[in-house]
Amino acid sequence: MSGAFSRTELLLGEEAMERLKNARVAVFGVGGVGGYVVEALARSGVGALDLIDNDTVALSNLNRQIIALRSTVGMYKVDAAKTRVLDINPDCIVNARRTFYLPETAHEFDFTQYDYIVDAIDTVKGKLELVERAKEAGTPIICSMGAGNKLDPARFEVADIYQTSVCPLARVMRTECRKRGIRRLKVVYSKEPPVRPLKKAEEPSVRRDIPGSTAFVPSAAGLIIAGEVIRDLICP
């Protein structure tokens, strides 16, 4: 046994690896959190990945995003991620979608074709739309809560949205999910109180406050999410 995924097969078994090979996962947002989700899913042998994001790699992404290199600055993130995935597993089917997921673009996606959905986007409206569409399609979904302005990667937990606390984004999502009659939602969140940035980011073109971030916090959230996806795919 010397294949690319042979070490994983030693732990999961042949049947589980076959399930992963036949699985199709959509990752919405391939930045600091989503990029690491994609990386781990590709290295776990997931056979098809849909990558959805309309952003390009910037110099400010170099500190935390696995797809961000000097050689990829300026590339669409989904294109950089696709190139990386295919370099890991040439047999993986990668669909790169250059679009932001918003209520206005939701009609472009058929969620029944996915075995799992990962929400790693920033906007509450987009997240809620993803959750509602996933529930309608009967497709499992896991959502990333806030990873910005955090310094402790050990504080992340997997929980239902209604069991979360501290995280400001989770608080908003709890309220909005309750309004929409969403009874349960698996999320990854941190109980670490947000850290106040020492200075404001000097990017005048951006109106909202930009959160600080590190190399080790978003990555931890992304890897935890990937682990949950893998576990759910092999143990349906």
N, C-alpha and C positions, 0 to 999 in steps of 0.2 A: 504494500500500500504506500505509494509515493506521490499521489496526485496532489493538485493544488489545495484540496480541501481534506486531505487524508487525516490531518491532526484533529480537525473538527469532527470527522466521522468517528474517530476513536471514542469521542465523548457522546455524540448524539446518535450514532448508528446509521446504517445504510438507508433504512426506511425514512428517517427524518431528513437525511440529505436529499433524498428523492423528492420529498415534499417541498423543500426549499428550492430545488431546481425548477420545480413546476409552478412556483409561486410568482405572482406579479404584485409588486408593492409600489404605491405612489407616494413620493416624498414632496410635499409642498413647502418650498423654501429650502435652499441648499447653502445657507450661510454658516454661521458659527456652530449652530446646533445641527441643522439638517445635513451639512456637509459630512459630519462625523457619522450620522445615521447612514448615509449613502455608503460611506467607506466600509463600515462594519457589515452592512447587508451584502455588499459586493464580495467582501472577504469571507462571508459565511456561505456563499454559493447560491444566493437568491437568483433565480433565472431570468427575471424581467424587472426592470426598474423604470418608472416614469418619474422624471425630474421636472419640477415646475417652478420657475423663477424667471423674472425678467431683468434682474440686476446684473451688473458687470463687476468684475473683480477690481477693487481699488487698493491703493497703497495702504489705506487704513484697515484693510482686511488681513494684512500680513501677520498681525499679532495673534490671530485666533482661528482663522478659517483654513481647513486642511487643503482646500483647492487653491488657496491664494499663494502664489509664488511670483517672483519677479517676472518669470516667463509667461504668467497667465494674466498679469495686470491688463485690464482693458477687454479681456474676453468675457463673453456671457458666462455666468457661473454654471449654468446647465451644460454648456459646451465643455468647460474645463472639467466638470465632474464626469461627464460622459467619457472624455478622453482618458481620465484616470481609471474609471471603472473598467473600460475595455482593455486597459493595460494590465489590470488585475485578472480579469476573466473575459477573454475575447468571445466566449460563447454567450455572455449575458446580452439580453435584448434591452437596449437602452433607448427610451423615447425622451428626447430633450424638448421641453415646451418652453419657449421664450414668452412667458406671460405671467402677470401677477394674478393670483386668484382673488377675485372680488365677487360680490353679488352680480356684478355686470358681466363677468366672464364665466360664471358657474355653469351656464348652459352648454359650454364647450366640452364638458366632461361627463362621461358615463361611469358612475361609480360602481356599477354592478360588475365591471370588468376587472376590478381590483380585488385581491385577496386581503389586502390591508392598506390602510391610509395613515400616513404620518403628517401631522400638522406641525410645521416648524416656521410658520409665518408670523409676522409682527402685528397685524391689524386685528382688532377684536371683531370687526364686521366680517372679515375674511374667515376667521376662526369659526365663528358661529355658523356661517354659511356652510363651511366644510362639515361641521358636526351634523347639521340638519340634513344635508345631502347624503352623508354617510349612513345616518340612521334610516333614512328613507330607502336606501339601497340595501340595507342589512349588511353593510361592510364594516368590519372592526376598524376603529380609529383610536389613535393615541395622540394627545396634544401636549406640546411643550408650553409650559408657563414661563414666567420671566427668568432669564439667565443673565440679564445685564445688571450692572452695579452690585455684583456678588463676588466674594473672594474665597469662599469655602466650598470646594467641590463635594465634600463629604456630607453636605446638608441636604442633598437632593433625595426625594422620596417618590415612590410610585403610589398613587392613591386615587380614589374617586374624587371628582371635583368638589363634592359636598363634604369631604373630609379634610379639605385643605385649610390652611391658615397662614397668616403673615403676608404671603405673596400678594402684592397689589393687583397684578393681572388676574390671579386666580379669584380674587374677591369680585372683580367685575364679571368674570366668566360665570361664577356661581349665580350671581344675580340674574344675568341674562339667560342662562340655561334654565333657571327656575321659571322665568317668564314664558319661555318657549315650551315648557313641559318636558324638557330633557331630563330624564330620571337618573341617568348615570353617565359618566364620562371618565375614562381612564386618562390620567394626566401625570406628567413628571414635573414636580415643583420643588422649590427650596424654602425651608423655614427660616433661612438666614435673612434678617432684616436688610433691605437695600442699603448700600453704602453711599453716602453723599460724595459725588465727584469733587476732587480738590479744586478743579477749575472747569470752566465751561468750554466745550469743544469749539474751536475756532473754524466753524463751517457756516458762514453767513447765508448760504443758499438753502440751508435746512432750517425750517421754522421751529420745529419741536426740539426739545432737549435731547441730546444724544447721550445714551448711557455709556458708562465706562465698561470695559470688558477685558478679560485675560485669556491666556492660552489654555488654561486648565479648567475653567468653569463651564463654558458652553460645550466643550468637548466631552466633559463628564456627563452632562445632560444628554447629549447625542448618543453616547455609548450605552447609557441606561435605556434609552428609548429603543435602540436597536436590539438590545437584549430581550426586551419585552416583546418586540415584534417576532423575533426568532422563536421565543418560547411559545407564543400563541399560535404561530404557524405550524409548529411541529406537534403541538398538543391541542388540537381544535376541540 
